[in-house]
Amino acid sequence: MDSSITRKRFFRELTELKTFANYSTCDRSNLADWLGGIDPKFRQYTYNLLTCGIDRNFLHRVTEQQLQEDCHIHTGFHRVRILTAARETLHSPITLQTASNGTDVFISYRRSTGSQLASLLKVHLQLHGFSVFIDVEKLEAGKFEDKLIQSVLSARNFVLVLSPNALDKCMEDPECKDWVHKEIVTALNSGKNIVPVTDHFEWPDPETLPKDMRAVLKFNGIMWSHEYQEATIDKIIRFLQGRSSRDSSAGSENGLDCLHSLGQS
């Protein structure tokens, strides 16, 4: 690349891509989220570390020189913070946030169609200072259902990713066995601030859903825009900071009779 402006733009966009990428298929130790927990910007180093065969279990054995020369982490202070956190984890492992300290946002999503957007939302919100929990990824051994419900209860906000066909399994689930169904019902019953984020999602007829979850259709939905991500994130943050679940579900403008208009928000 001969143009310095083009080079700068390329590397800026490459850094952004590495920061917001979904590493779930190749990151078995959840290194990306761990790096993001130190500093959301550090998530950009996930690709470099994984390419070198380094995961969370091995990171404490790596030297600062190896991080610089092999993993191309050029900022010295970043290297020190990563190694310090890795070695501290050996003595005091990072544990799941519980109701005692709370989580800002729980993200619920259908894994078959919504995992990429859920991961992207998580990183965006972390970069804006929110603590974020995504179901399944961080749940450890034990009673899955109990841990899942507790994670919803401990969060102050509930972001529901509505990707294509996200609620289809709920339609034939009168006994509430589907995990997305369970999460939604728990959020409704506990009065969480629910923020639906739609991505090519078609709003269903309320009558096709079980009664215990129909109220979720009363909440204002935010349409995700890949082209205008920052503007969409700003709107989501306004909903997280400025609305309670009761406020967002009150009034005729949010009623079921305006269901289709909500998808255009």
C-alpha positions in Angstrom: 0.0 0.0 0.0 1.7 3.2 -1.2 -0.7 5.6 0.5 -0.1 6.2 4.2 -3.8 7.2 4.7 -4.9 3.9 3.1 -2.5 1.9 5.3 -3.7 3.7 8.5 -7.3 3.0 7.5 -6.6 -0.6 6.8 -4.8 -1.3 10.1 -7.6 0.6 12.0 -10.3 -1.5 10.4 -8.2 -4.7 11.0 -7.9 -3.9 14.7 -11.6 -3.3 14.8 -12.3 -6.6 13.1 -10.1 -8.5 15.6 -11.8 -6.7 18.5 -15.3 -7.5 17.5 -14.8 -11.0 15.9 -16.6 -14.0 17.2 -13.9 -16.5 18.3 -16.3 -19.1 19.8 -15.5 -21.8 17.2 -11.7 -21.7 17.9 -11.5 -20.3 21.4 -12.2 -23.2 23.7 -10.7 -21.5 26.8 -12.8 -18.3 26.3 -9.6 -16.3 26.0 -11.4 -13.5 24.1 -13.8 -12.7 27.0 -11.0 -13.0 29.5 -8.9 -10.4 27.6 -12.0 -8.2 27.3 -12.4 -8.5 31.1 -9.0 -6.9 31.6 -9.7 -4.2 29.1 -12.2 -4.4 26.2 -9.5 -3.1 23.8 -7.4 -6.1 24.6 -9.8 -8.4 22.8 -7.9 -7.5 19.6 -5.0 -9.7 20.8 -7.1 -12.9 20.8 -6.3 -13.7 17.2 -2.5 -13.3 17.7 -2.5 -15.4 20.8 -4.6 -18.2 19.4 -2.5 -18.3 16.2 0.5 -19.0 18.4 -1.3 -21.8 20.1 -1.7 -19.9 23.4 -4.9 -20.3 25.5 -5.8 -19.2 29.0 -4.3 -22.4 30.5 -0.8 -21.7 29.0 -0.7 -17.9 29.1 0.9 -17.6 32.5 3.9 -19.5 31.1 4.5 -17.0 28.4 7.2 -14.3 28.7 6.9 -10.6 27.8 9.4 -11.1 25.1 7.3 -13.8 23.5 4.2 -11.6 23.6 6.1 -8.9 21.8 8.0 -10.9 19.2 5.8 -13.9 18.5 2.3 -12.5 19.3 3.1 -8.9 18.1 1.7 -7.1 21.1 3.7 -4.0 20.7 2.5 -1.9 23.6 4.6 -2.7 26.6 2.0 -1.7 29.2 -0.5 -4.0 27.5 1.9 -7.0 27.8 2.5 -6.3 31.5 -1.2 -6.1 32.3 -2.0 -9.3 30.4 0.8 -11.3 32.1 0.0 -9.9 35.5 -3.7 -10.9 35.1 -2.7 -14.3 33.9 -0.5 -15.0 36.9 -3.0 -13.6 39.4 -5.6 -15.9 38.0 -3.6 -18.9 39.1 -4.1 -17.9 42.7 -7.5 -16.2 42.5 -9.5 -17.5 39.5 -12.0 -15.1 38.0 -15.5 -16.3 38.9 -18.9 -15.7 37.6 -20.5 -12.5 38.8 -23.5 -13.2 41.1 -26.3 -11.2 42.6 -23.9 -9.8 45.3 -22.2 -7.5 42.8 -24.6 -7.9 39.8 -24.2 -7.8 36.1 -25.3 -4.8 34.0 -26.6 -6.8 31.0 -27.7 -10.4 30.3 -27.8 -11.2 26.6 -30.3 -13.8 25.5 -30.1 -15.2 21.9 -30.9 -18.2 19.7 -27.6 -19.9 19.1 -28.4 -21.1 15.6 -29.0 -17.6 14.2 -28.1 -15.0 16.8 -24.7 -15.9 18.2 -22.6 -13.5 16.0 -24.8 -10.5 16.8 -24.9 -11.5 20.5 -21.1 -11.6 20.6 -20.9 -8.3 18.8 -23.3 -6.6 21.2 -21.3 -8.0 24.1 -18.1 -6.4 23.0 -19.7 -3.1 22.1 -21.4 -2.8 25.5 -18.1 -3.8 27.3 -16.3 -1.0 25.4 -18.9 1.4 26.8 -18.3 0.2 30.4 -21.1 -2.4 30.9 -20.5 -5.7 32.5 -22.1 -8.3 30.2 -23.1 -11.9 30.6 -23.9 -14.3 27.7 -25.7 -17.5 28.6 -24.1 -20.9 28.1 -20.6 -19.5 27.5 -19.7 -18.7 31.1 -21.8 -21.3 32.9 -19.6 -23.8 34.7 -20.4 -27.3 36.0 -23.4 -27.8 38.1 -27.2 -27.4 37.7 -27.4 -25.6 34.3 -31.0 -24.4 34.8 -30.4 -23.0 38.3 -27.2 -21.2 37.1 -29.0 -19.8 34.0 -31.9 -18.5 36.0 -29.6 -17.0 38.7 -27.7 -15.2 35.9 -30.8 -13.6 34.6 -31.9 -12.6 38.1 -28.5 -11.1 38.9 -28.5 -8.8 35.8 -30.1 -5.4 35.8 -31.0 -5.4 32.1 -32.1 -8.2 29.7 -31.1 -7.7 26.0 -33.0 -10.1 23.8 -31.5 -10.8 20.4 -34.3 -11.5 18.0 -32.6 -13.0 14.9 -34.4 -15.0 12.2 -36.7 -17.6 13.7 -35.5 -16.8 17.2 -38.9 -17.5 18.8 -40.0 -20.5 16.6 -39.1 -23.1 19.2 -41.0 -21.2 21.9 -44.2 -21.5 19.9 -44.3 -25.3 20.5 -43.1 -25.1 24.0 -46.0 -24.9 26.4 -44.0 -26.5 29.2 -41.2 -23.9 29.0 -38.4 -26.3 28.3 -36.7 -24.2 25.7 -33.8 -22.1 27.1 -34.7 -18.9 25.3 -38.3 -19.3 26.6 -37.0 -19.9 30.1 -34.8 -16.8 30.0 -37.6 -14.6 28.7 -40.1 -15.8 31.3 -37.6 -15.3 34.1 -36.8 -11.7 32.9 -40.5 -10.9 32.7 -41.4 -12.3 36.1 -38.5 -10.5 37.8 -39.3 -7.1 36.2 -36.1 -6.7 34.2 -35.5 -3.9 31.8 -36.0 -5.8 28.6 -34.5 -4.4 25.4 -35.3 -6.5 22.2 -32.7 -6.1 19.4 -34.1 -7.3 16.1 -32.0 -8.5 13.1 -34.1 -9.6 10.1 -36.7 -10.8 12.5 -40.4 -11.1 11.7 -42.6 -10.4 14.6 -45.0 -13.3 15.2 -48.7 -13.3 15.9 -49.0 -13.1 19.7 -51.5 -15.9 19.8 -48.8 -18.3 18.5 -46.7 -17.8 21.6 -47.2 -19.3 25.1 -49.2 -16.9 27.3 -46.3 -16.7 29.8 -44.1 -14.9 27.4 -46.4 -12.8 25.2 -45.7 -9.7 27.3 -42.2 -9.6 25.7 -43.9 -8.4 22.5 -45.0 -5.2 24.3 -41.5 -3.8 24.6 -39.9 -1.4 22.2 -37.7 -3.2 19.8 -34.5 -1.7 18.3 -33.6 -2.7 14.7 -29.9 -3.6 14.4 -28.0 -1.9 11.6 -24.7 -3.3 10.5 -24.1 -0.1 8.5 -24.8 2.2 11.4 -23.5 0.2 14.3 -22.5 3.1 16.6 -25.9 4.8 16.2 -27.6 1.5 17.0 -25.4 0.9 20.0 -26.1 4.5 21.2 -29.8 3.8 21.1 -29.5 0.5 23.0 -27.4 2.3 25.7 -30.1 4.9 26.0 -32.7 2.2 26.6 -30.4 0.5 29.1 -29.8 3.7 31.0 -33.0 5.6 30.7 -35.9 3.1 30.8 -37.3 0.6 33.3 -39.1 -2.5 32.2 -42.4 -1.0 33.3 -41.9 2.2 31.4 -41.0 0.5 28.2 -44.1 -1.7 28.3 -46.6 0.9 29.3 -48.8 2.8 27.0 -50.7 2.0 23.8 -47.8 2.9 21.5 -46.0 -0.2 22.8 -49.0 -2.5 22.8 -49.6 -5.7 20.8 -51.7 -3.8 18.3 -48.6 -1.9 17.2 -46.4 -5.0 17.0 -45.2 -4.6 13.5 -44.3 -0.9 14.0 -42.0 -2.0 16.8 -39.9 -3.9 14.4 -39.2 -0.7 12.5 -37.8 1.2 15.5 
